[in-house]
Amino acid sequence: MVTTAVDIASLHRATSDGSLELMYQPEIDLDSGAIVAMEGLLRWHHGELGVLGPGDFLDLAVRSGEISPIGEWVLRTGAAEAKSWTSLRGPARQLWLNISAEQLRAAGFAELVAGVVEEFQLPRGALGLEVTERTILDLGRDAAAFLVALRGAGVSLAVDDFSSYYATLGAIEALPVDAVKLGHRYVRGVGEDDNDDSFVATVIARAHDRGLYVVAEGVETWAESARLTELGCDRAHGWLFASAQRADKARWLLTQGTGWRGGIVSPEVQAIPYPNQRISSS
């Protein structure tokens, strides 16, 4: 295990030494089965520790002050990839990126986002930013101003890891967001005989009343997918459909991976294993 000091030094170099990578996980329209978006997932190829997910190093990035350059790298890398999708056949697709509370609070962040959207000539809404429910709760009344500024920058907005209807869904009715992303713990087991899905049904109905669409995160079984579709959930992502892919495979999926409707995988995507049983996505 390397020391914290070495890790900080490595993290400082990560935006320029090629060790950071964005992976892309498809977001599926549950009615049509088409890929309508991708979620960008950050990975750090650490020289000694191997491939690290955000949970392994973002706290260090915040403490060391590296969150801003890493966040800008993610924005620019993701925007460049989203720009490449505009030349692919098929419908327009969105790219969703996670942003931290520290990024949201940083002076000039909305201007940075607007500049990236303009630099890569992205259509309005082609880039989406996800803000966790916890961040919105922590920001309190300030959340609206931050999100209004980002909306003005030309991006779509989503409440990520949504898991507390009474705490947040009423509050976000006043916020300029487009989507609610249901947290894993509420998606897990939906469709099983002993599962109470009344919470999920209520969130979907209330979000639709507000004009928002709902994305289920971490779908792993066809039973979950089928029940979510019955409940009116709009979109889903998870290992049932595809794991996070490198950029070249993600582009291939955007043109070929359209056969998930009704739990049937089209012949074009049979080369990638899609499980019909629950598996771990950790």
Secondary structure, DSSP 8 states (H G I E B T S, - for coil): ---HHHHHHHHHHTTTTT-EEEEEEEEEETTT--EEEEEEEEEEEETTTEEE-HHHHHHHHHHHT-HHHHHHHHHHHHHHHHHHHTTSSSS--EEEEE--HHHHHSTTHHHHHHHHHHHTT--TTSEEEEEEHHHHHHHTTHHHHHHHHHHHTT-EEEEEEE--HHHHHHHHTTS---EEEE-HHHHTTTTSTT---HHHHHHHHHHHHHT-EEEE-S--SHHHHHHHHHTT--EE-STTT---B-HHHHHHHHHH----GGG---GGGTTS---SS-----
